[in-house]
Amino acid sequence: MSLHMPSIACFFMMCLLISRDSVHGWGQDGHSLTGAIAQTILTTESIDFVRNHLPWYASGNMSMMASWPDYIIYPDTNPVDYLNWQWSKELHFVDTKDWSCVYDREQDCNWSGAQQCVDGSIQNYTGRLADAQQDDIQRQEALKFIIHFIGDAHQPLHAGFQEDAQFNCDIVYRDENNQPMSVSKEFNLGQTYYNTRMVILEQRLIQGGLRLGTVINKIVQSTNNDNKTDTFCCETIMFLAVILGLSIVILSLLVHCFLRRKSGAIILTPLMKDKNEYVSMP
């Protein structure tokens, strides 16, 4: 599998992202690119699976649905229903204790409880998507969340300290007199900084896309194996049921004949002397 084309695509898209005034994550472009990269490694079965578990208007295109979990929580993109999705905000990121660079699932994600973080949400929704007992609506929602959350797990500012507040605050630069100023209008980052960081951003986008595709392929493979096992079990049960039924019928006939004979029933046996004449035998 070649990463040449995804790398070129990443470079192009990241140029667009870096050129923006402010970047706090992948945004719509980054998530779409993660979905597009994942799409390139899907198996034939996975392509069909994704098409069947995304809304009909997406036509199986993961890029089209990659930002859905972001759209549903803001009034400007979901004015009617955004309040009903506020519970999902905490699922996009994970925070550790301030100045602790070690992630502890139990401590930072309440692993034995609600698991309200991006790690827990990926675990939860992959399980739901792989569960054939879930209805179509639940599995569709799970797939849309997985596409987005795996992208979130690979982007900057979605894993930080608790005091960072996920950087969801107004950024204000102040001068030596503690007066607000617009530093971004004074200078740009140097080309060296841009070149060295671009490699990291490319890598994270590609990793996110490849891991997303791999997760979906494994889910589909597991589901297909379960279906084959279920089919084999059903066929085996049906075969055994037929054999058992025939055995019961044959046994019933034998018992019936035995009882008839035991009770002195008359058995008619033809003799060769006259084809119209029968004699009785005890």
C-alpha positions in Angstrom: 0.0 0.0 0.0 1.5 3.3 -1.1 1.2 6.4 1.1 2.4 8.7 -1.7 -1.1 10.0 -2.8 -2.4 10.4 0.8 0.8 12.3 1.6 0.3 14.7 -1.3 -3.3 15.2 -0.3 -2.3 15.9 3.3 0.2 18.5 2.2 -2.4 20.2 0.0 -5.1 20.2 2.7 -2.8 21.3 5.4 -1.6 24.3 3.4 -5.3 25.4 3.4 -5.5 24.8 7.1 -2.3 26.6 8.1 -3.3 29.6 6.0 -6.3 30.2 8.2 -6.3 32.9 10.9 -6.7 30.4 13.7 -6.5 26.7 13.8 -7.7 24.7 16.8 -7.8 21.2 15.2 -8.4 19.6 11.9 -11.7 21.3 11.3 -13.9 20.1 8.5 -11.1 19.7 6.0 -8.9 17.6 8.3 -11.8 15.3 9.3 -12.8 14.9 5.6 -9.2 14.0 4.7 -9.0 11.5 7.5 -12.2 9.8 6.1 -10.9 9.9 2.5 -7.6 8.2 3.5 -9.5 5.5 5.4 -11.8 5.0 2.4 -8.8 4.0 0.3 -7.9 0.9 2.4 -11.4 -0.4 2.9 -12.1 -4.0 1.7 -14.9 -4.7 -0.7 -17.0 -5.9 2.2 -16.2 -2.9 4.3 -17.2 -0.5 1.4 -20.6 -2.2 1.3 -20.9 -2.1 5.1 -20.2 1.6 5.2 -22.6 2.3 2.4 -25.3 0.4 4.2 -24.7 2.1 7.6 -24.4 5.7 6.5 -27.4 7.9 5.5 -28.5 7.3 1.9 -27.4 10.8 0.7 -23.8 10.1 1.7 -23.5 7.3 -0.8 -21.0 5.5 1.4 -18.7 8.6 1.5 -17.1 8.8 4.9 -15.7 12.2 4.2 -19.2 13.6 3.9 -20.1 12.5 7.4 -16.8 13.1 9.1 -17.8 16.4 10.8 -21.3 15.4 11.8 -20.5 15.1 15.5 -19.2 18.7 15.4 -22.2 20.0 13.5 -24.8 18.6 15.9 -23.6 20.4 19.0 -23.6 24.0 17.7 -26.7 26.3 17.1 -25.3 27.7 13.9 -25.1 24.3 12.3 -27.9 22.6 14.1 -30.3 25.4 15.3 -33.3 23.1 16.0 -31.7 20.2 17.8 -28.3 21.2 19.1 -29.4 21.2 22.8 -30.2 17.5 22.6 -26.6 16.7 21.7 -24.7 18.7 24.4 -24.0 15.5 26.3 -21.6 14.4 23.4 -19.2 17.4 23.8 -17.1 15.6 26.4 -16.6 12.7 24.0 -14.3 14.6 21.7 -11.3 14.9 23.9 -9.4 13.7 27.0 -7.8 15.7 29.8 -5.1 14.7 32.2 -4.2 16.3 35.5 -2.4 19.6 35.1 1.2 19.0 34.0 0.8 15.3 34.0 1.8 13.8 30.7 0.7 10.3 31.6 -2.8 9.2 30.6 -4.6 7.1 33.2 -7.8 5.5 31.9 -9.4 5.1 35.3 -8.5 8.5 36.5 -8.8 10.6 33.3 -11.7 8.8 31.6 -13.6 7.3 34.5 -13.0 3.9 32.9 -15.1 1.9 35.3 -18.0 4.4 35.0 -19.2 6.7 32.3 -16.0 6.7 30.2 -16.7 10.3 29.1 -13.7 10.9 26.9 -12.5 10.3 23.4 -10.9 7.0 24.3 -14.0 5.7 26.0 -16.2 6.9 23.2 -14.2 5.0 20.6 -14.4 1.9 22.7 -18.1 2.3 23.2 -19.1 3.0 19.6 -16.8 0.4 18.0 -18.6 -2.1 20.2 -22.0 -0.9 19.1 -21.1 -0.9 15.5 -19.9 -4.5 15.7 -23.0 -5.6 17.6 -25.5 -7.0 15.0 -28.2 -6.9 17.7 -28.2 -3.1 17.6 -30.8 -1.6 15.3 -29.8 0.3 12.1 -30.2 3.8 13.7 -27.8 2.9 16.6 -25.2 1.4 14.2 -25.5 4.4 11.8 -24.9 6.8 14.7 -22.0 4.7 16.0 -20.3 4.7 12.6 -20.6 8.5 12.3 -19.1 9.0 15.8 -16.2 6.6 15.1 -15.3 8.3 11.9 -15.0 11.6 13.7 -13.6 10.5 17.1 -10.7 8.5 15.6 -9.8 11.7 13.7 -10.1 13.7 17.0 -7.7 11.3 18.8 -5.0 12.2 16.2 -5.3 15.9 16.2 -3.7 18.7 18.4 -5.6 20.2 21.3 -7.8 17.2 21.9 -5.5 15.8 24.6 -4.3 18.4 27.2 -4.4 19.4 30.8 -7.6 20.1 32.7 -6.7 23.8 33.2 -6.4 24.2 29.4 -10.2 24.0 29.0 -9.5 22.5 25.6 -8.4 26.0 24.6 -12.1 27.0 24.2 -11.5 30.5 25.2 -10.7 33.9 23.6 -7.0 34.2 22.8 -5.7 37.6 23.9 -2.1 38.7 23.5 -0.9 41.5 25.8 2.2 43.8 25.6 4.5 44.8 28.4 1.9 47.2 29.7 -0.7 44.4 29.8 -2.6 45.9 26.9 -4.3 43.6 24.4 -2.5 43.5 21.1 -2.9 41.5 17.8 0.4 39.7 17.7 -0.7 37.6 14.7 -0.9 40.7 12.6 2.6 41.7 13.5 4.5 38.7 12.2 4.1 35.2 10.8 5.8 31.9 11.9 9.0 31.3 10.1 9.3 28.9 7.1 11.6 26.6 9.1 8.9 26.2 11.8 6.3 25.6 9.1 8.4 23.0 7.3 9.3 21.0 10.4 5.8 20.9 11.9 4.2 20.1 8.6 5.8 16.6 8.6 4.2 15.9 12.0 0.7 17.1 10.9 0.9 15.0 7.7 1.9 12.0 9.7 -1.0 12.4 12.2 -3.5 12.8 9.4 -2.3 9.7 7.6 -2.2 7.7 10.9 -5.7 8.7 11.7 -7.0 7.7 8.3 -5.2 4.4 8.2 -6.2 3.5 11.7 -9.8 4.4 11.0 -9.9 2.2 7.9 -8.2 -0.7 9.8 -10.8 -0.5 12.6 -13.7 -0.6 10.2 -12.2 -3.5 8.3 -11.7 -5.5 11.5 -15.3 -4.8 12.6 -16.7 -5.9 9.3 -14.5 -9.1 9.3 -15.6 -9.9 12.8 -19.3 -9.3 11.9 -18.9 -11.6 8.8 -17.3 -14.3 10.8 -20.1 -14.2 13.4 -22.7 -14.3 10.6 -20.9 -17.4 9.1 -20.9 -19.0 12.5 -24.6 -18.3 13.0 -25.4 -19.6 9.5 -23.4 -22.8 10.1 -25.1 -23.3 13.4 -28.6 -22.7 11.9 -27.9 -25.2 9.1 -26.5 -27.7 11.5 -29.6 -27.4 13.8 -31.9 -27.7 10.8 -30.1 -30.9 9.6 -30.2 -32.4 13.1 -33.9 -31.5 13.3 -34.7 -33.3 10.0 -32.7 -36.4 11.1 -34.5 -36.4 14.5 -37.9 -36.0 12.8 -37.2 -38.9 10.4 -35.9 -41.0 13.3 -39.1 -40.4 15.3 -41.3 -41.3 12.3 -39.4 -44.5 11.7 -39.4 -45.4 15.4 -43.1 -44.7 15.6 -43.8 -47.1 12.6 -41.7 -49.8 14.2 -43.5 -49.5 17.5 -46.9 -49.5 15.8 -46.0 -52.7 13.8 -44.7 -54.3 16.9 -47.8 -53.6 18.9 -50.1 -54.7 16.1 -48.2 -58.0 15.9 -48.2 -58.4 19.7 -51.9 -57.9 19.9 -52.6 -60.8 17.4 -53.5 -58.6 14.4 -53.9 -60.5 11.2 -51.3 -60.1 8.6 -52.4 -60.9 5.1 -49.8 -62.7 2.9 -50.5 -63.5 -0.7 -50.0 -67.0 -2.0 -48.9 -67.9 -5.5 -51.8 -70.4 -6.1 -54.4 -67.7 -6.8 -53.7 -64.1 -7.1 -57.2 -63.3 -5.8 -57.0 -65.6 -2.9 -55.4 -64.8 0.5 -54.9 -67.0 3.5 -54.5 -65.9 7.0 -51.4 -66.5 9.0 -51.2 -66.0 12.7 
